[in-house]
């Protein structure tokens, strides 16, 4: 639970942050900052989109289980509840490519534009 909470949870967070930046018209600025301060995050975003389309369809249930585990430990479970919602918005698409086109498609799905 802890490893999946970190690994799959942070990928959902990455997608959520990119979608939020896009929705607010600041994605280009965010990408400039990441390029200057943490360029590996750009690769993480592409990997997050690939994983969301390739296997994220089955992770929403797991995110609910992780949220319940947090709550059982006396911690807030809201982040992983949100991660479940993010993954539930991306339909299964086996064999997705880990590229910017895939990332843009996934962001549109998360923002419910498709």
Biopython code that builds the backbone (N, CA, C, O; Angstrom):
import numpy as np
from Bio.PDB.StructureBuilder import StructureBuilder

atoms = [
    (1, "UNK", "N", (0.822, -1.199, 0.000)),
    (1, "UNK", "CA", (0.000, 0.000, 0.000)),
    (1, "UNK", "C", (0.864, 1.261, 0.000)),
    (1, "UNK", "O", (0.584, 2.225, -0.712)),
    (2, "UNK", "N", (1.915, 1.230, 0.811)),
    (2, "UNK", "CA", (2.775, 2.417, 0.897)),
    (2, "UNK", "C", (3.493, 2.673, -0.424)),
    (2, "UNK", "O", (3.548, 3.808, -0.899)),
    (3, "UNK", "N", (4.044, 1.610, -1.017)),
    (3, "UNK", "CA", (4.771, 1.802, -2.276)),
    (3, "UNK", "C", (3.821, 2.254, -3.383)),
    (3, "UNK", "O", (4.130, 3.197, -4.111)),
    (4, "UNK", "N", (2.687, 1.603, -3.518)),
    (4, "UNK", "CA", (1.726, 1.996, -4.554)),
    (4, "UNK", "C", (1.192, 3.398, -4.290)),
    (4, "UNK", "O", (0.958, 4.168, -5.223)),
    (5, "UNK", "N", (1.002, 3.724, -3.020)),
    (5, "UNK", "CA", (0.548, 5.065, -2.682)),
    (5, "UNK", "C", (1.520, 6.123, -3.147)),
    (5, "UNK", "O", (1.122, 7.189, -3.617)),
    (6, "UNK", "N", (2.803, 5.818, -3.012)),
    (6, "UNK", "CA", (3.826, 6.753, -3.465)),
    (6, "UNK", "C", (3.955, 6.719, -4.991)),
    (6, "UNK", "O", (3.846, 7.756, -5.645)),
    (7, "UNK", "N", (4.184, 5.547, -5.550)),
    (7, "UNK", "CA", (4.478, 5.419, -6.975)),
    (7, "UNK", "C", (3.306, 5.858, -7.848)),
    (7, "UNK", "O", (3.439, 6.783, -8.649)),
    (8, "UNK", "N", (2.184, 5.211, -7.700)),
    (8, "UNK", "CA", (1.024, 5.515, -8.545)),
    (8, "UNK", "C", (0.357, 6.822, -8.124)),
    (8, "UNK", "O", (-0.216, 7.535, -8.948)),
    (9, "UNK", "N", (0.440, 7.122, -6.833)),
    (9, "UNK", "CA", (-0.126, 8.378, -6.352)),
    (9, "UNK", "C", (0.593, 9.591, -6.891)),
    (9, "UNK", "O", (-0.046, 10.573, -7.269)),
    (10, "UNK", "N", (1.925, 9.543, -6.934)),
    (10, "UNK", "CA", (2.668, 10.696, -7.452)),
    (10, "UNK", "C", (2.468, 10.858, -8.954)),
    (10, "UNK", "O", (2.503, 11.980, -9.459)),
    (11, "UNK", "N", (2.258, 9.759, -9.677)),
    (11, "UNK", "CA", (1.967, 9.882, -11.105)),
    (11, "UNK", "C", (0.625, 10.576, -11.315)),
    (11, "UNK", "O", (0.486, 11.412, -12.208)),
    (12, "UNK", "N", (-0.355, 10.229, -10.495)),
    (12, "UNK", "CA", (-1.662, 10.902, -10.582)),
    (12, "UNK", "C", (-1.523, 12.381, -10.229)),
    (12, "UNK", "O", (-2.146, 13.234, -10.861)),
    (13, "UNK", "N", (-0.708, 12.683, -9.223)),
    (13, "UNK", "CA", (-0.487, 14.072, -8.839)),
    (13, "UNK", "C", (0.147, 14.843, -9.993)),
    (13, "UNK", "O", (-0.250, 15.974, -10.274)),
    (14, "UNK", "N", (1.126, 14.240, -10.660)),
    (14, "UNK", "CA", (1.769, 14.882, -11.807)),
    (14, "UNK", "C", (0.733, 15.221, -12.880)),
    (14, "UNK", "O", (0.720, 16.331, -13.412)),
    (15, "UNK", "N", (-0.138, 14.252, -13.192)),
    (15, "UNK", "CA", (-1.163, 14.492, -14.207)),
    (15, "UNK", "C", (-2.137, 15.572, -13.755)),
    (15, "UNK", "O", (-2.533, 16.424, -14.551)),
    (16, "UNK", "N", (-2.520, 15.543, -12.494)),
    (16, "UNK", "CA", (-3.431, 16.553, -11.978)),
    (16, "UNK", "C", (-2.838, 17.950, -12.021)),
    (16, "UNK", "O", (-3.527, 18.911, -12.365)),
    (17, "UNK", "N", (-1.566, 18.066, -11.675)),
    (17, "UNK", "CA", (-0.898, 19.372, -11.699)),
    (17, "UNK", "C", (-0.797, 19.891, -13.123)),
    (17, "UNK", "O", (-1.057, 21.067, -13.379)),
    (18, "UNK", "N", (-0.416, 19.009, -14.060)),
    (18, "UNK", "CA", (-0.338, 19.449, -15.470)),
    (18, "UNK", "C", (-1.711, 19.864, -15.987)),
    (18, "UNK", "O", (-1.829, 20.866, -16.692)),
    (19, "UNK", "N", (-2.752, 19.101, -15.643)),
    (19, "UNK", "CA", (-4.103, 19.437, -16.091)),
    (19, "UNK", "C", (-4.550, 20.769, -15.484)),
    (19, "UNK", "O", (-5.152, 21.595, -16.170)),
    (20, "UNK", "N", (-4.257, 20.975, -14.210)),
    (20, "UNK", "CA", (-4.624, 22.230, -13.555)),
    (20, "UNK", "C", (-3.903, 23.402, -14.212)),
    (20, "UNK", "O", (-4.504, 24.450, -14.448)),
    (21, "UNK", "N", (-2.621, 23.227, -14.507)),
    (21, "UNK", "CA", (-1.862, 24.292, -15.158)),
    (21, "UNK", "C", (-2.445, 24.586, -16.544)),
    (21, "UNK", "O", (-2.581, 25.747, -16.929)),
    (22, "UNK", "N", (-2.785, 23.543, -17.282)),
    (22, "UNK", "CA", (-3.380, 23.749, -18.606)),
    (22, "UNK", "C", (-4.713, 24.478, -18.496)),
    (22, "UNK", "O", (-4.976, 25.415, -19.249)),
    (23, "UNK", "N", (-5.549, 24.051, -17.564)),
    (23, "UNK", "CA", (-6.875, 24.659, -17.403)),
    (23, "UNK", "C", (-6.780, 26.132, -17.017)),
    (23, "UNK", "O", (-7.675, 26.919, -17.326)),
    (24, "UNK", "N", (-5.697, 26.501, -16.344)),
    (24, "UNK", "CA", (-5.539, 27.885, -15.904)),
    (24, "UNK", "C", (-4.619, 28.698, -16.806)),
    (24, "UNK", "O", (-4.277, 29.836, -16.484)),
    (25, "UNK", "N", (-4.219, 28.119, -17.936)),
    (25, "UNK", "CA", (-3.416, 28.853, -18.910)),
    (25, "UNK", "C", (-1.978, 29.111, -18.497)),
    (25, "UNK", "O", (-1.345, 30.039, -19.001)),
    (26, "UNK", "N", (-1.453, 28.296, -17.580)),
    (26, "UNK", "CA", (-0.086, 28.511, -17.121)),
    (26, "UNK", "C", (0.819, 27.294, -17.354)),
    (26, "UNK", "O", (1.901, 27.206, -16.773)),
    (27, "UNK", "N", (0.379, 26.364, -18.196)),
    (27, "UNK", "CA", (1.168, 25.157, -18.413)),
    (27, "UNK", "C", (2.539, 25.488, -18.994)),
    (27, "UNK", "O", (3.543, 24.918, -18.565)),
    (28, "UNK", "N", (2.597, 26.390, -19.953)),
    (28, "UNK", "CA", (3.884, 26.738, -20.559)),
    (28, "UNK", "C", (4.848, 27.296, -19.508)),
    (28, "UNK", "O", (6.031, 26.957, -19.507)),
    (29, "UNK", "N", (4.352, 28.135, -18.635)),
    (29, "UNK", "CA", (5.183, 28.690, -17.569)),
    (29, "UNK", "C", (5.648, 27.593, -16.623)),
    (29, "UNK", "O", (6.816, 27.561, -16.234)),
    (30, "UNK", "N", (4.739, 26.691, -16.250)),
    (30, "UNK", "CA", (5.108, 25.570, -15.387)),
    (30, "UNK", "C", (6.204, 24.729, -16.029)),
    (30, "UNK", "O", (7.162, 24.340, -15.361)),
    (31, "UNK", "N", (6.068, 24.449, -17.314)),
    (31, "UNK", "CA", (7.068, 23.642, -18.010)),
    (31, "UNK", "C", (8.417, 24.360, -18.079)),
    (31, "UNK", "O", (9.466, 23.721, -17.988)),
    (32, "UNK", "N", (8.392, 25.667, -18.236)),
    (32, "UNK", "CA", (9.648, 26.433, -18.221)),
    (32, "UNK", "C", (10.338, 26.315, -16.865)),
    (32, "UNK", "O", (11.553, 26.129, -16.793)),
    (33, "UNK", "N", (9.561, 26.424, -15.798)),
    (33, "UNK", "CA", (10.133, 26.312, -14.455)),
    (33, "UNK", "C", (10.682, 24.912, -14.234)),
    (33, "UNK", "O", (11.789, 24.753, -13.719)),
    (34, "UNK", "N", (9.917, 23.896, -14.620)),
    (34, "UNK", "CA", (10.398, 22.521, -14.470)),
    (34, "UNK", "C", (11.654, 22.278, -15.303)),
    (34, "UNK", "O", (12.573, 21.601, -14.843)),
    (35, "UNK", "N", (11.707, 22.814, -16.511)),
    (35, "UNK", "CA", (12.883, 22.641, -17.358)),
    (35, "UNK", "C", (14.117, 23.225, -16.675)),
    (35, "UNK", "O", (15.202, 22.647, -16.740)),
    (36, "UNK", "N", (13.948, 24.361, -16.028)),
    (36, "UNK", "CA", (15.073, 25.023, -15.372)),
    (36, "UNK", "C", (15.443, 24.387, -14.032)),
    (36, "UNK", "O", (16.616, 24.370, -13.657)),
    (37, "UNK", "N", (14.458, 23.867, -13.314)),
    (37, "UNK", "CA", (14.728, 23.415, -11.945)),
    (37, "UNK", "C", (14.694, 21.901, -11.755)),
    (37, "UNK", "O", (15.382, 21.375, -10.880)),
    (38, "UNK", "N", (13.912, 21.201, -12.556)),
    (38, "UNK", "CA", (13.763, 19.751, -12.377)),
    (38, "UNK", "C", (13.382, 19.105, -13.712)),
    (38, "UNK", "O", (12.262, 18.619, -13.867)),
    (39, "UNK", "N", (14.312, 19.099, -14.677)),
    (39, "UNK", "CA", (13.976, 18.627, -16.025)),
    (39, "UNK", "C", (13.474, 17.183, -16.083)),
    (39, "UNK", "O", (12.776, 16.819, -17.029)),
    (40, "UNK", "N", (13.810, 16.367, -15.107)),
    (40, "UNK", "CA", (13.319, 14.985, -15.108)),
    (40, "UNK", "C", (11.801, 14.918, -14.966)),
    (40, "UNK", "O", (11.191, 13.922, -15.356)),
    (41, "UNK", "N", (11.183, 15.961, -14.416)),
    (41, "UNK", "CA", (9.728, 15.960, -14.266)),
    (41, "UNK", "C", (9.021, 15.901, -15.616)),
    (41, "UNK", "O", (7.907, 15.385, -15.703)),
    (42, "UNK", "N", (9.647, 16.420, -16.667)),
    (42, "UNK", "CA", (9.039, 16.353, -17.990)),
    (42, "UNK", "C", (8.911, 14.907, -18.442)),
    (42, "UNK", "O", (7.899, 14.528, -19.032)),
    (43, "UNK", "N", (9.936, 14.091, -18.168)),
    (43, "UNK", "CA", (9.878, 12.663, -18.491)),
    (43, "UNK", "C", (8.852, 11.950, -17.618)),
    (43, "UNK", "O", (8.149, 11.051, -18.080)),
    (44, "UNK", "N", (8.772, 12.353, -16.369)),
    (44, "UNK", "CA", (7.798, 11.749, -15.458)),
    (44, "UNK", "C", (6.377, 11.998, -15.969)),
    (44, "UNK", "O", (5.527, 11.111, -15.888)),
    (45, "UNK", "N", (6.119, 13.182, -16.487)),
    (45, "UNK", "CA", (4.796, 13.501, -17.037)),
    (45, "UNK", "C", (4.431, 12.603, -18.194)),
    (45, "UNK", "O", (3.296, 12.133, -18.277)),
    (46, "UNK", "N", (5.370, 12.354, -19.090)),
    (46, "UNK", "CA", (5.103, 11.458, -20.219)),
    (46, "UNK", "C", (4.874, 10.034, -19.732)),
    (46, "UNK", "O", (3.989, 9.338, -20.229)),
    (47, "UNK", "N", (5.675, 9.601, -18.757)),
    (47, "UNK", "CA", (5.503, 8.246, -18.193)),
    (47, "UNK", "C", (4.158, 8.135, -17.480)),
    (47, "UNK", "O", (3.490, 7.105, -17.573)),
    (48, "UNK", "N", (3.761, 9.177, -16.778)),
    (48, "UNK", "CA", (2.480, 9.167, -16.075)),
    (48, "UNK", "C", (1.333, 9.005, -17.063)),
    (48, "UNK", "O", (0.397, 8.246, -16.811)),
    (49, "UNK", "N", (1.403, 9.716, -18.191)),
    (49, "UNK", "CA", (0.348, 9.611, -19.204)),
    (49, "UNK", "C", (0.318, 8.219, -19.816)),
    (49, "UNK", "O", (-0.752, 7.635, -19.992)),
    (50, "UNK", "N", (1.496, 7.687, -20.142)),
    (50, "UNK", "CA", (1.568, 6.335, -20.693)),
    (50, "UNK", "C", (0.956, 5.333, -19.718)),
    (50, "UNK", "O", (0.128, 4.511, -20.110)),
    (51, "UNK", "N", (1.358, 5.399, -18.457)),
    (51, "UNK", "CA", (0.843, 4.454, -17.467)),
    (51, "UNK", "C", (-0.652, 4.623, -17.258)),
    (51, "UNK", "O", (-1.362, 3.633, -17.081)),
    (52, "UNK", "N", (-1.142, 5.847, -17.276)),
    (52, "UNK", "CA", (-2.572, 6.095, -17.080)),
    (52, "UNK", "C", (-3.388, 5.446, -18.191)),
    (52, "UNK", "O", (-4.428, 4.843, -17.925)),
    (53, "UNK", "N", (-2.926, 5.563, -19.433)),
    (53, "UNK", "CA", (-3.667, 4.957, -20.542)),
    (53, "UNK", "C", (-3.450, 3.456, -20.623)),
    (53, "UNK", "O", (-4.368, 2.719, -20.982)),
    (54, "UNK", "N", (-2.273, 2.999, -20.301)),
    (54, "UNK", "CA", (-1.949, 1.587, -20.456)),
    (54, "UNK", "C", (-2.534, 0.727, -19.341)),
    (54, "UNK", "O", (-3.022, -0.375, -19.591)),
    (55, "UNK", "N", (-2.483, 1.242, -18.094)),
    (55, "UNK", "CA", (-2.964, 0.413, -16.989)),
    (55, "UNK", "C", (-3.641, 1.180, -15.874)),
    (55, "UNK", "O", (-4.062, 0.580, -14.885)),
    (56, "UNK", "N", (-3.756, 2.480, -16.005)),
    (56, "UNK", "CA", (-4.390, 3.284, -14.962)),
    (56, "UNK", "C", (-5.854, 2.953, -14.755)),
    (56, "UNK", "O", (-6.400, 3.225, -13.686)),
    (57, "UNK", "N", (-6.496, 2.378, -15.744)),
    (57, "UNK", "CA", (-7.912, 2.001, -15.648)),
    (57, "UNK", "C", (-8.166, 1.072, -14.469)),
    (57, "UNK", "O", (-9.275, 1.032, -13.936)),
    (58, "UNK", "N", (-7.149, 0.330, -14.061)),
    (58, "UNK", "CA", (-7.339, -0.592, -12.940)),
    (58, "UNK", "C", (-6.819, -0.020, -11.632)),
    (58, "UNK", "O", (-6.930, -0.661, -10.587)),
    (59, "UNK", "N", (-6.247, 1.188, -11.680)),
    (59, "UNK", "CA", (-5.659, 1.774, -10.486)),
    (59, "UNK", "C", (-6.654, 2.586, -9.666)),
    (59, "UNK", "O", (-6.391, 2.870, -8.498)),
    (60, "UNK", "N", (-7.793, 2.967, -10.248)),
    (60, "UNK", "CA", (-8.705, 3.787, -9.453)),
    (60, "UNK", "C", (-9.181, 3.021, -8.219)),
    (60, "UNK", "O", (-9.280, 3.609, -7.142)),
    (61, "UNK", "N", (-9.473, 1.743, -8.345)),
    (61, "UNK", "CA", (-9.861, 0.939, -7.184)),
    (61, "UNK", "C", (-8.753, 0.844, -6.152)),
    (61, "UNK", "O", (-8.995, 0.901, -4.946)),
    (62, "UNK", "N", (-7.550, 0.701, -6.642)),
    (62, "UNK", "CA", (-6.396, 0.627, -5.738)),
    (62, "UNK", "C", (-6.206, 1.945, -4.985)),
    (62, "UNK", "O", (-5.829, 1.943, -3.813)),
    (63, "UNK", "N", (-6.463, 3.059, -5.652)),
    (63, "UNK", "CA", (-6.345, 4.355, -4.991)),
    (63, "UNK", "C", (-7.374, 4.477, -3.864)),
    (63, "UNK", "O", (-7.076, 5.044, -2.813)),
    (64, "UNK", "N", (-8.583, 3.946, -4.077)),
    (64, "UNK", "CA", (-9.601, 3.953, -3.019)),
    (64, "UNK", "C", (-9.134, 3.109, -1.834)),
    (64, "UNK", "O", (-9.339, 3.484, -0.680)),
    (65, "UNK", "N", (-8.509, 1.970, -2.122)),
    (65, "UNK", "CA", (-7.995, 1.121, -1.042)),
    (65, "UNK", "C", (-6.885, 1.833, -0.268)),
    (65, "UNK", "O", (-6.819, 1.734, 0.957)),
    (66, "UNK", "N", (-6.026, 2.538, -0.971)),
    (66, "UNK", "CA", (-4.950, 3.275, -0.305)),
    (66, "UNK", "C", (-5.540, 4.400, 0.538)),
    (66, "UNK", "O", (-5.084, 4.647, 1.654)),
    (67, "UNK", "N", (-6.557, 5.085, 0.005)),
    (67, "UNK", "CA", (-7.221, 6.142, 0.781)),
    (67, "UNK", "C", (-7.789, 5.567, 2.075)),
    (67, "UNK", "O", (-7.654, 6.176, 3.137)),
    (68, "UNK", "N", (-8.422, 4.401, 1.992)),
    (68, "UNK", "CA", (-8.984, 3.760, 3.187)),
    (68, "UNK", "C", (-7.880, 3.389, 4.174)),
    (68, "UNK", "O", (-8.072, 3.487, 5.385)),
    (69, "UNK", "N", (-6.731, 2.966, 3.664)),
    (69, "UNK", "CA", (-5.607, 2.618, 4.529)),
    (69, "UNK", "C", (-5.089, 3.859, 5.259)),
    (69, "UNK", "O", (-4.745, 3.792, 6.439)),
    (70, "UNK", "N", (-5.036, 4.983, 4.556)),
    (70, "UNK", "CA", (-4.653, 6.239, 5.199)),
    (70, "UNK", "C", (-5.639, 6.571, 6.320)),
    (70, "UNK", "O", (-5.240, 6.896, 7.438)),
    (71, "UNK", "N", (-6.918, 6.485, 6.004)),
    (71, "UNK", "CA", (-7.955, 6.829, 6.980)),
    (71, "UNK", "C", (-7.881, 5.898, 8.192)),
    (71, "UNK", "O", (-8.007, 6.343, 9.332)),
    (72, "UNK", "N", (-7.676, 4.608, 7.938)),
    (72, "UNK", "CA", (-7.542, 3.644, 9.041)),
    (72, "UNK", "C", (-6.355, 3.972, 9.948)),
    (72, "UNK", "O", (-6.364, 3.648, 11.136)),
    (73, "UNK", "N", (-5.348, 4.610, 9.386)),
    (73, "UNK", "CA", (-4.167, 4.989, 10.171)),
    (73, "UNK", "C", (-4.341, 6.358, 10.835)),
    (73, "UNK", "O", (-3.411, 6.876, 11.454)),
    (74, "UNK", "N", (-5.532, 6.936, 10.701)),
    (74, "UNK", "CA", (-5.785, 8.241, 11.297)),
    (74, "UNK", "C", (-5.279, 9.395, 10.460)),
    (74, "UNK", "O", (-5.118, 10.506, 10.964)),
    (75, "UNK", "N", (-5.026, 9.142, 9.182)),
    (75, "UNK", "CA", (-4.517, 10.158, 8.259)),
    (75, "UNK", "C", (-5.589, 10.531, 7.248)),
    (75, "UNK", "O", (-6.519, 9.753, 7.036)),
    (76, "UNK", "N", (-5.489, 11.695, 6.618)),
    (76, "UNK", "CA", (-6.467, 12.045, 5.583)),
    (76, "UNK", "C", (-6.274, 11.187, 4.333)),
    (76, "UNK", "O", (-5.141, 10.925, 3.927)),
    (77, "UNK", "N", (-7.363, 10.754, 3.732)),
    (77, "UNK", "CA", (-7.298, 9.918, 2.539)),
    (77, "UNK", "C", (-7.657, 10.650, 1.262)),
    (77, "UNK", "O", (-7.726, 10.047, 0.191)),
    (78, "UNK", "N", (-7.885, 11.947, 1.372)),
    (78, "UNK", "CA", (-8.382, 12.719, 0.236)),
    (78, "UNK", "C", (-7.493, 12.735, -0.983)),
    (78, "UNK", "O", (-7.994, 12.740, -2.107)),
    (79, "UNK", "N", (-6.176, 12.743, -0.792)),
    (79, "UNK", "CA", (-5.306, 12.786, -1.964)),
    (79, "UNK", "C", (-5.528, 11.569, -2.846)),
    (79, "UNK", "O", (-5.672, 11.702, -4.062)),
    (80, "UNK", "N", (-5.558, 10.392, -2.251)),
    (80, "UNK", "CA", (-5.705, 9.180, -3.056)),
    (80, "UNK", "C", (-7.133, 8.995, -3.567)),
    (80, "UNK", "O", (-7.349, 8.302, -4.561)),
    (81, "UNK", "N", (-8.104, 9.607, -2.897)),
    (81, "UNK", "CA", (-9.453, 9.651, -3.458)),
    (81, "UNK", "C", (-9.438, 10.469, -4.750)),
    (81, "UNK", "O", (-10.071, 10.098, -5.738)),
    (82, "UNK", "N", (-8.707, 11.587, -4.731)),
    (82, "UNK", "CA", (-8.565, 12.411, -5.936)),
    (82, "UNK", "C", (-7.792, 11.665, -7.015)),
    (82, "UNK", "O", (-8.120, 11.767, -8.197)),
    (83, "UNK", "N", (-6.760, 10.911, -6.615)),
    (83, "UNK", "CA", (-6.001, 10.120, -7.583)),
    (83, "UNK", "C", (-6.908, 9.093, -8.261)),
    (83, "UNK", "O", (-6.789, 8.852, -9.463)),
    (84, "UNK", "N", (-7.809, 8.493, -7.494)),
    (84, "UNK", "CA", (-8.763, 7.539, -8.074)),
    (84, "UNK", "C", (-9.618, 8.221, -9.130)),
    (84, "UNK", "O", (-9.867, 7.652, -10.193)),
    (85, "UNK", "N", (-10.064, 9.428, -8.846)),
    (85, "UNK", "CA", (-10.883, 10.172, -9.808)),
    (85, "UNK", "C", (-10.083, 10.491, -11.070)),
    (85, "UNK", "O", (-10.605, 10.377, -12.180)),
    (86, "UNK", "N", (-8.836, 10.887, -10.910)),
    (86, "UNK", "CA", (-7.997, 11.177, -12.077)),
    (86, "UNK", "C", (-7.859, 9.940, -12.949)),
    (86, "UNK", "O", (-8.066, 10.011, -14.160)),
    (87, "UNK", "N", (-7.512, 8.804, -12.348)),
    (87, "UNK", "CA", (-7.359, 7.585, -13.139)),
    (87, "UNK", "C", (-8.674, 7.127, -13.764)),
    (87, "UNK", "O", (-8.671, 6.564, -14.858)),
    (88, "UNK", "N", (-9.788, 7.359, -13.091)),
    (88, "UNK", "CA", (-11.073, 6.917, -13.641)),
    (88, "UNK", "C", (-11.460, 7.702, -14.890)),
    (88, "UNK", "O", (-12.305, 7.254, -15.665)),
    (89, "UNK", "N", (-10.861, 8.849, -15.089)),
    (89, "UNK", "CA", (-11.182, 9.671, -16.264)),
    (89, "UNK", "C", (-10.410, 9.249, -17.516)),
    (89, "UNK", "O", (-10.681, 9.757, -18.604)),
    (90, "UNK", "N", (-9.466, 8.342, -17.381)),
    (90, "UNK", "CA", (-8.633, 7.938, -18.514)),
    (90, "UNK", "C", (-9.003, 6.511, -18.901)),
    (90, "UNK", "O", (-8.698, 5.574, -18.162)),
    (91, "UNK", "N", (-9.662, 6.330, -20.058)),
    (91, "UNK", "CA", (-10.040, 4.977, -20.463)),
    (91, "UNK", "C", (-8.829, 4.156, -20.899)),
    (91, "UNK", "O", (-7.783, 4.694, -21.260)),
    (92, "UNK", "N", (-9.002, 2.864, -20.855)),
    (92, "UNK", "CA", (-7.927, 1.934, -21.225)),
    (92, "UNK", "C", (-7.559, 2.096, -22.693)),
    (92, "UNK", "O", (-8.425, 2.153, -23.566)),
    (93, "UNK", "N", (-6.269, 2.167, -22.943)),
    (93, "UNK", "CA", (-5.759, 2.263, -24.310)),
    (93, "UNK", "C", (-4.423, 1.546, -24.318)),
    (93, "UNK", "O", (-3.371, 2.178, -24.226)),
    (94, "UNK", "N", (-4.464, 0.235, -24.429)),
    (94, "UNK", "CA", (-3.239, -0.562, -24.377)),
    (94, "UNK", "C", (-2.284, -0.132, -25.485)),
    (94, "UNK", "O", (-2.705, 0.188, -26.597)),
    (95, "UNK", "N", (-1.010, -0.131, -25.168)),
    (95, "UNK", "CA", (0.009, 0.194, -26.156)),
    (95, "UNK", "C", (0.155, 1.680, -26.410)),
    (95, "UNK", "O", (0.615, 2.079, -27.480)),
    (96, "UNK", "N", (-0.224, 2.499, -25.457)),
    (96, "UNK", "CA", (-0.078, 3.938, -25.617)),
    (96, "UNK", "C", (1.400, 4.288, -25.764)),
    (96, "UNK", "O", (2.273, 3.575, -25.268)),
    (97, "UNK", "N", (1.663, 5.381, -26.444)),
    (97, "UNK", "CA", (3.038, 5.854, -26.600)),
    (97, "UNK", "C", (3.353, 6.826, -25.479)),
    (97, "UNK", "O", (2.481, 7.579, -25.047)),
    (98, "UNK", "N", (4.573, 6.817, -25.011)),
    (98, "UNK", "CA", (4.995, 7.744, -23.956)),
    (98, "UNK", "C", (5.559, 9.001, -24.605)),
    (98, "UNK", "O", (6.771, 9.214, -24.599)),
    (99, "UNK", "N", (4.689, 9.830, -25.165)),
    (99, "UNK", "CA", (5.134, 11.032, -25.841)),
    (99, "UNK", "C", (4.219, 12.200, -25.491)),
    (99, "UNK", "O", (3.251, 12.034, -24.750)),
    (100, "UNK", "N", (4.526, 13.377, -26.025)),
    (100, "UNK", "CA", (3.731, 14.567, -25.709)),
    (100, "UNK", "C", (2.307, 14.451, -26.224)),
    (100, "UNK", "O", (1.384, 14.960, -25.588)),
    (101, "UNK", "N", (2.103, 13.789, -27.368)),
    (101, "UNK", "CA", (0.743, 13.627, -27.893)),
    (101, "UNK", "C", (-0.108, 12.841, -26.911)),
    (101, "UNK", "O", (-1.255, 13.201, -26.648)),
    (102, "UNK", "N", (0.454, 11.769, -26.370)),
    (102, "UNK", "CA", (-0.269, 10.968, -25.377)),
    (102, "UNK", "C", (-0.537, 11.795, -24.136)),
    (102, "UNK", "O", (-1.640, 11.757, -23.589)),
    (103, "UNK", "N", (0.457, 12.541, -23.686)),
    (103, "UNK", "CA", (0.286, 13.378, -22.501)),
    (103, "UNK", "C", (-0.835, 14.384, -22.714)),
    (103, "UNK", "O", (-1.686, 14.552, -21.841)),
    (104, "UNK", "N", (-0.849, 15.051, -23.856)),
    (104, "UNK", "CA", (-1.895, 16.033, -24.143)),
    (104, "UNK", "C", (-3.273, 15.376, -24.192)),
    (104, "UNK", "O", (-4.250, 15.947, -23.706)),
    (105, "UNK", "N", (-3.354, 14.193, -24.769)),
    (105, "UNK", "CA", (-4.621, 13.461, -24.826)),
    (105, "UNK", "C", (-5.105, 13.122, -23.418)),
    (105, "UNK", "O", (-6.285, 13.297, -23.112)),
    (106, "UNK", "N", (-4.217, 12.645, -22.568)),
    (106, "UNK", "CA", (-4.581, 12.284, -21.200)),
    (106, "UNK", "C", (-5.009, 13.526, -20.421)),
    (106, "UNK", "O", (-5.979, 13.473, -19.666)),
    (107, "UNK", "N", (-4.303, 14.638, -20.591)),
    (107, "UNK", "CA", (-4.699, 15.870, -19.902)),
    (107, "UNK", "C", (-6.093, 16.295, -20.329)),
    (107, "UNK", "O", (-6.890, 16.723, -19.494)),
    (108, "UNK", "N", (-6.396, 16.184, -21.612)),
    (108, "UNK", "CA", (-7.742, 16.508, -22.089)),
    (108, "UNK", "C", (-8.789, 15.584, -21.465)),
    (108, "UNK", "O", (-9.882, 16.027, -21.113)),
    (109, "UNK", "N", (-8.452, 14.304, -21.329)),
    (109, "UNK", "CA", (-9.387, 13.364, -20.701)),
    (109, "UNK", "C", (-9.608, 13.717, -19.235)),
    (109, "UNK", "O", (-10.739, 13.688, -18.750)),
    (110, "UNK", "N", (-8.540, 14.047, -18.537)),
    (110, "UNK", "CA", (-8.658, 14.407, -17.125)),
    (110, "UNK", "C", (-9.513, 15.667, -16.971)),
    (110, "UNK", "O", (-10.315, 15.775, -16.044)),
    (111, "UNK", "N", (-9.330, 16.612, -17.888)),
    (111, "UNK", "CA", (-10.128, 17.833, -17.871)),
    (111, "UNK", "C", (-11.509, 17.632, -18.490)),
    (111, "UNK", "O", (-12.304, 18.566, -18.593)),
    (112, "UNK", "N", (-11.775, 16.381, -18.903)),
    (112, "UNK", "CA", (-13.064, 15.980, -19.504)),
    (112, "UNK", "C", (-13.367, 16.771, -20.772)),
    (112, "UNK", "O", (-14.488, 17.230, -20.990)),
    (113, "UNK", "N", (-12.340, 16.916, -21.597)),
    (113, "UNK", "CA", (-12.495, 17.608, -22.876)),
    (113, "UNK", "C", (-12.719, 16.646, -24.024)),
    (113, "UNK", "O", (-12.955, 17.079, -25.152)),
    (114, "UNK", "N", (-12.649, 15.341, -23.761)),
    (114, "UNK", "CA", (-12.866, 14.343, -24.824)),
    (114, "UNK", "C", (-13.980, 13.439, -24.415)),
    (114, "UNK", "O", (-14.336, 12.523, -25.156)),
]
sb = StructureBuilder()
sb.init_structure("model")
sb.init_model(0)
sb.init_chain("A")
sb.init_seg("    ")
for serial, (resi, resn, name, xyz) in enumerate(atoms, 1):
    if name == "N":
        sb.init_residue(resn, " ", resi, " ")
    sb.init_atom(name, np.array(xyz, "f"), 0.0, 1.0, " ", f" {name:<3s}", serial, name[0])
structure = sb.get_structure()
